[in-house]
């Protein structure tokens, strides 16, 4: 009996060791990834005006796609930008949402707030994530915007690709389909809805694949006043068009990962918002 017990313990030890070894393997491009620590969703830089930020982004070889101003936060402007790497990696299947980054020019707090690709790309790119490329983007931004400072809005790096706010809530993969049809028809509907006034930007990622930035209803967008205008760069909402579908990230997922400090009580104050977002973004494709 004793020998059987010893054999069992040794077997468990080998299996456990194998699991650790397997989980600790790091793919190429992730050798220096912060596997054992929290990372910030946003980075801050010294405040400067919108035109100066645009000029800086262009200097660093980024392409500014649009400037968006949410009427619920009149003291902030959001710049949406991309580059060749972002477009290339977002052209892969189900990775379109990683095609852009954002900067909030926060006139109220006098700071620039930048979506951190180390954080968001870990969530949105899944197996295609490359830590070194994310860091390279931040280095390019720092070269023109100055030192980038982490914020307190953090989650554990290792949990980002499988992030779920709580049990029964959606994962990244649980997208919502807001429209169906061929690419040309979906684009036509998005461009023509309300005479094109709701379309903030259009980015072609590949043949028959696009990423759109889209406005949600004025009343719906007011949710940022409840849970924090400091992260109003969550809007405009993005729509990925590929494989005959217009898709959005499940709002319950997107809002939670964009506001990592959001408490359950705060989430409940915007309980109707996720369904309102879905409803708003289905309208153009009817």
Helices and strands as residue ranges (DSSP letters): H 2-24, E 38-40, E 42-46, H 50-59, E 63-68, E 76-82, H 84-90, G 96-99, E 101-106, E 111-115, H 117-124, G 126-128, H 131-145, E 149-150, E 154-156, G 157-162, E 176-180, H 183-192, G 193-196, E 199-206, E 209-214, G 220-223, H 224-227, G 229-234, E 237-242, E 245-248, H 251-258, H 264-268, H 273-282, G 283-285
